[in-house]
Amino acid sequence: MSRSFNLLSIPLVDIVALAWFFAWWVGYTMVSHKHGQRAPSLLSESSRRRREWMARIVQREVRIMDTAILTNLSSSPTFFASTSIIIIGGLFALLGTTDKVSAIVSELPFTAKVSDQNWEIKIIVMIGIFVYAFFKFTWALRQFNFVSVMVGAAPPPPEPDESERPDGPLLAQTRRRFIDSATLVVSYAGLNYNLGLRSYYFGIGSTTWFINPYAFMVATVWVVAILYLREFRSKTLRALASQGE
């Protein structure tokens, strides 16, 4: 028997918790982007290293190592994209057994009693989170593939007498354009990978919504705190920043 959703039946505290969740997620994404333009962050420091990498590519003729690095970079979004598909499939399977799952979870301490419809809404929200992650990871993967093509078409390294040749300035300008464009594309790939990975953090935090909405709100702030500390206050960031000094 089909069952229609009645959004008015959702408890107000769940609506507030969901709005709190997305407000923190979107807010942190915007604030971290602006703050990263003024202060060192993992993304900004990684972008600096990527530019140095692209500048070194045009200085060497054999680029097997660069191809290996790009292959390694592509493996992570490939793994997470495949994992996202598995998670999405598992969540869709849960939609058909919400009564059994809710009965099991309701036995846990501090678990709020909710209807099967509310359970399905929470599962659908989680599906949306991991669908978003899937698109981010697959787009990052495609961008890394574009960088591979660009590396394959990179201009040759400078020759000793190049400055004396008539086309010397043109070749130097071509290398500068390659460094700028390749750095942008690989940085976009890193950004989308980071956004996909960030959605995993929020997706894991959203599992506490099945316990109760208050735990969901606390977990959301906890996830943002972890993301901030790792992106702006981690030992890895200090190590990256000190390398460029």
HUHU-V242301 format. One record per residue. N is the residue number from 1. RES is the residue in one letter. PSI is psi in whole degrees, -180 to 180 (999 if undefined). Layout:
n=[N/N]
res=[RES/RES]
psi=[PSI/PSI]
This chain:
n=[1/2/3/4/5/6/7/8/9/10/11/12/13/14/15/16/17/18/19/20/21/22/23/24/25/26/27/28/29/30/31/32/33/34/35/36/37/38/39/40/41/42/43/44/45/46/47/48/49/50/51/52/53/54/55/56/57/58/59/60/61/62/63/64/65/66/67/68/69/70/71/72/73/74/75/76/77/78/79/80/81/82/83/84/85/86/87/88/89/90/91/92/93/94/95/96/97/98/99/100/101/102/103/104/105/106/107/108/109/110/111/112/113/114/115/116/117/118/119/120/121/122/123/124/125/126/127/128/129/130/131/132/133/134/135/136/137/138/139/140/141/142/143/144/145/146/147/148/149/150/151/152/153/154/155/156/157/158/159/160/161/162/163/164/165/166/167/168/169/170/171/172/173/174/175/176/177/178/179/180/181/182/183/184/185/186/187/188/189/190/191/192/193/194/195/196/197/198/199/200/201/202/203/204/205/206/207/208/209/210/211/212/213/214/215/216/217/218/219/220/221/222/223/224/225/226/227/228/229/230/231/232/233/234/235/236/237/238/239/240/241/242/243/244/245]
res=[M/S/R/S/F/N/L/L/S/I/P/L/V/D/I/V/A/L/A/W/F/F/A/W/W/V/G/Y/T/M/V/S/H/K/H/G/Q/R/A/P/S/L/L/S/E/S/S/R/R/R/R/E/W/M/A/R/I/V/Q/R/E/V/R/I/M/D/T/A/I/L/T/N/L/S/S/S/P/T/F/F/A/S/T/S/I/I/I/I/G/G/L/F/A/L/L/G/T/T/D/K/V/S/A/I/V/S/E/L/P/F/T/A/K/V/S/D/Q/N/W/E/I/K/I/I/V/M/I/G/I/F/V/Y/A/F/F/K/F/T/W/A/L/R/Q/F/N/F/V/S/V/M/V/G/A/A/P/P/P/P/E/P/D/E/S/E/R/P/D/G/P/L/L/A/Q/T/R/R/R/F/I/D/S/A/T/L/V/V/S/Y/A/G/L/N/Y/N/L/G/L/R/S/Y/Y/F/G/I/G/S/T/T/W/F/I/N/P/Y/A/F/M/V/A/T/V/W/V/V/A/I/L/Y/L/R/E/F/R/S/K/T/L/R/A/L/A/S/Q/G/E]
psi=[129/153/126/151/138/101/-24/-17/-7/130/145/-36/-32/-38/-43/-42/-40/-42/-39/-43/-52/-31/-43/-40/-54/-41/-43/-38/-43/-45/-42/-34/-46/-41/-34/-18/-19/-28/155/140/169/-38/-46/-41/-36/-37/-37/-42/-35/-38/-41/-39/-48/-34/-32/-26/-42/-4/-8/147/-39/120/31/-40/-39/-38/-40/-38/-44/-37/-41/-41/-35/-21/-34/-52/-30/-45/-47/-32/-43/-40/-37/-40/-43/-44/-44/-43/-41/-39/-38/-36/-33/-27/-27/-6/32/-34/-40/-43/-43/-34/-38/-47/-31/-18/-13/152/147/15/129/143/121/164/165/-33/-43/-36/-44/-38/-41/-39/-40/-38/-43/-38/-44/-39/-46/-23/-43/-44/-42/-46/-37/-44/-41/-35/-39/-40/-44/-39/-38/-36/-38/-40/-37/-41/-41/-39/-39/-30/14/146/155/159/156/146/159/-38/19/-35/-22/-9/152/-33/9/-51/-36/-42/-40/-40/-37/-41/-41/-42/-40/-45/-45/-50/-42/-38/-42/-47/-45/-30/-38/-40/-44/-38/-46/-36/-42/-40/-38/-42/-37/-37/-29/-42/-48/-33/-42/-40/-32/-16/-23/-15/-27/-19/-64/158/-28/-40/-34/-45/-40/-42/-35/-47/-38/-43/-44/-40/-42/-45/-43/-46/-39/-33/-30/-11/16/161/-32/-40/-43/-38/-42/-42/-39/-26/-31/-3/999]
